[in-house]
Amino acid sequence: MGDRAERSETIDEEAPSEATEVKTNEDAKDKPGKSVRRKLSGPLGLIFNIRMLRRVVQILFFLGINAYLFTAWFGMEQVTAFWTGFRDLLPTLPIIAPLEAPFAVLAGSFDTMQRVLTSGAFPFFTLGAMIIILTVVGRAGCGWVCPIGTIQDFITLPKRTKLRPSPQTEKELRRIKAYVFVVVMFFAVWVGISTLTGTADVLRASLGIFADAAFDPLNPAYILFVVAPEQTWPQSLETLWYVLSWDFVVWLQFAFVAIVFIISYWIPRWFCRWLCPAGWFYSVFSRDALIGIGRNPARCTPDTCNVCEEACPMNIRIRKFPYQHMYSPDCILCLECMSHCPNGAIELRFS
């Protein structure tokens, strides 16, 4: 193994720095699946790299999720038509995005499931499409598409010391989102059964804003894309008093969103890791996804290097997983580990 590692390092030193390297992991032919690793260096590496690609995709989807905004504000019907065509292929995506937003084109699977269950039906189509996506690409939607994840990622960009809880603390905090999921689904099923039996009016009155979708009042996406546009916003200094007409609950929701993003400055994606019930539900089906990441044992030096774990926004202990495939339900396939690995040991694998 030592000779192989030395030969690998020698090859890397002799390779031209400006070249674009596309390498298949030939050292792992005896392992199941295939692996792909791409490395860009030199001036092109500053522009064309996996991190930059993900930022571009995140921005595009952030705008596309509310694509009707282009028609309403700029008269760009062709842009809206593109995203509605995308919606026809994939009606919902495994992210959090409410379809009730005034400019919404794409919706999240979890958001849709809540609404369907409270109506007294079962979301067969939504659930089926969601499972297919998750078993193929895992939680890549969380890492590349989800608008709340995108905002958290951009807030995390400035250089600073990030807070990393201990493994045991992280494990305990991750359980919170499972508890939230159970509570949310309990209310959704309860309201759905009451709707079928004709006794939903009293229950809905009792639950108030938690009746139609119990997670919505605490869902940052719902607050930003539904609650915020519904408010009367000041147009000038003379109309600044409009903010005083907002309900107290709205102020609490805005404060909650602000807290989510402020904490994200020091703890990357903490909402996704600890509070998001959709993320927990998606993780149930994404653990054994067809596409994932692995490590090249000839290049990885887990005893002396932990750069991949430091770069991971989900705080996954990557080195404890087998080299062949990292079967972590919390992996969002953001590929930050691949981008930061100094030895090029992280590889995208198909298994």
Secondary structure, DSSP 4 states (H G I P E B T S, - for coil): -HHHHHHHHHHHHHS-TTSEEEEE-GGGTTSSSEEEEEEE-HHHHHHSSHHHHHHHHHHHHHHHTTTHHIIIII--HHHHHHHHHHHHH-SEESS---TTSTT---EEHHHHHHHHHHTT---HHHHHHHHHHHHHHTTHHHHHT-HHHHHHHHHH-S--PPP---HHHHHHHHHHHHHHHHHHHHHHHHHHHHHHHT-HHHHHHHHGGGSS-TTGGG-HHHIIIIIHHHS---SSGGGGGGGGGS-HHHHHHHHHHHHHHHHHTTSTTHHHHHT-HHHHHHHHHHTT-SEEEEE-TTT--TTT--HHHHH-TT---GGGS-SS----TT-----HHHHH-TT--EEEEE-
